[in-house]
Amino acid sequence: MASRTTVPFGPQHPVLPEPIQLRITYEDEKVVDVMPVIGYGHRGIEKACELHEYAKNIYVCERVCGICSYQHSTSVVEVMEQLWPVEITPRIKYLRTIWAEMCRTHSHLLWLGLLADAFGFESMFYQFWRIREKVLDILEMTTGHRVIQSVNIVGGVRRDIDADQKKIIIDTLELVRKESEDLVKVVINDYTVKARTVGVGVITKEQAISLGCVGPTLRASGVSEDARLTKYDAYGELNYEPIVETAGDCYARAVVRARELFQAIDLQIEALNKMPEGEIAVKVKGNPPANEAVMRTEAPRGELYYYAKGNGTRILERLKIRTPTFANLPSVLILLPGCQLADVPVNVLSIDPCISCTER
Amino acid sequence: MENIKEIKKGELITEGKKFLDAGGKFVTAVCNDLNTQLEVTYFFSINRGVEIKGLRYIVAKDEEVPSLSATTLSTVLIENEMKELFGLKVKDIAIDFGGHMLLAEDSPVTPMLKTKKDALKGEK
């Protein structure tokens, strides 16, 4: 019988831009056990939100993550809007939807670049990230910021999108679509990518549900579940259906994200064309009432879950954040055992882990 | 809040299993400090995630409570988190990090519990 060895994968590892450790036990080259270890950079953001007045929570929560910052910002303002409740105008809903899908676009481009890099396709990595810059440019043009947009407030948004900007956005998105199509075809059809991902890291439909997976990780296992089905913001008025693959392997997770990239572009263009006129902010008076509410939004990595409890003061009694990676992390317990040691980075990357979100 | 059912702590596993057996999915659990007690709510999504239902129990801070992790492994991280940050005495978690999933040896103990100082900040 081969001897077993336990090695630390991370917290500093080339495939992990953020600190997490996987204690991997392997026998020959085969992984037999894994234990995820987190807590290297926990920031106590939920506690911070119980110490400051509610409006400041927006600035705190949009810093949970640098990639899905906008979804955190939307979630925290919308969970607080439900406490009163505040009725926002349709234009606000459309604006929030457009920016959310912009963030999904750049997040999936970022991930596709990382996937290419993991296979040694460095030029392709540069190309995906070059395209991503165009999306960051339109985010900067419309919100004023590239990473942390800081455009949401309780009761609305700070900025509007005018007709000139609309044209620039649509032109840019068409260019992003065209350039991405060429690159995605290479990734999805490449022999090396298929050899390393097809049939690797399979999560069955039953396992995905049982482990509480969310987002592309869940939908790649044949589960048609997405927070956008709750029709928050403008999603109820857009042509939207979740993108689902059934194989449940690393390849399926890549295909879901690739298809979602183009779907996000379609949703932005549709929302821009349908966006009604109206106010971009409504007045909100007083403190959050003694009430509790839940808000779920679909971040690029999956469902983002916010729970808020007010007590009638300007400070919330409790704010709970369940991030997508926190939900997807248990899946490594079944993804890794049985795989080859060389497949660990691709398997880990396939759930698009965001440790910044996990260590909120 | 709508869709939250009040239960006794001993009913968590049987009631939670009902959601899971019906195709539901565990979403998260939320712990609230009620001064002398802890309020724990387990949230489940059903109907393609469109609906959310909750199970809620309230216990004294020194009471032991059951874990749902033997039924669904998805509760492991959040149950460890509640144990560390709130001091919720969850017993028999499928993977128990022994109080050090998030907290180090020299970290503050149960940092999410409210202190008198926190309460004063919330005054109108």
Interface residues (C-beta under 8 A of the other chain):
Chain A: M35 V37 I38 G39 H42 G44 E46 K47 E50 L51 I209 S210 L211 G212 S224 E225 D226 A227 L229 T230 N287 N291 E292 A293 V294 R296 E303 Y305 Y307 K309 N311 G312 T313 R314 I315 E317 R318 K320 R322 F326 A327 L329 P330 L333
Chain B: M1 L20 G23 K25 F26 V27 T28 V30 N32 F43 S45 R48 G49 V50 I52 T72 L73 S74 T75 V76 L77 I78 I95 H100 M101 L102 L103 A104 P111 M112 K114 D118 K121 G122 E123 K124
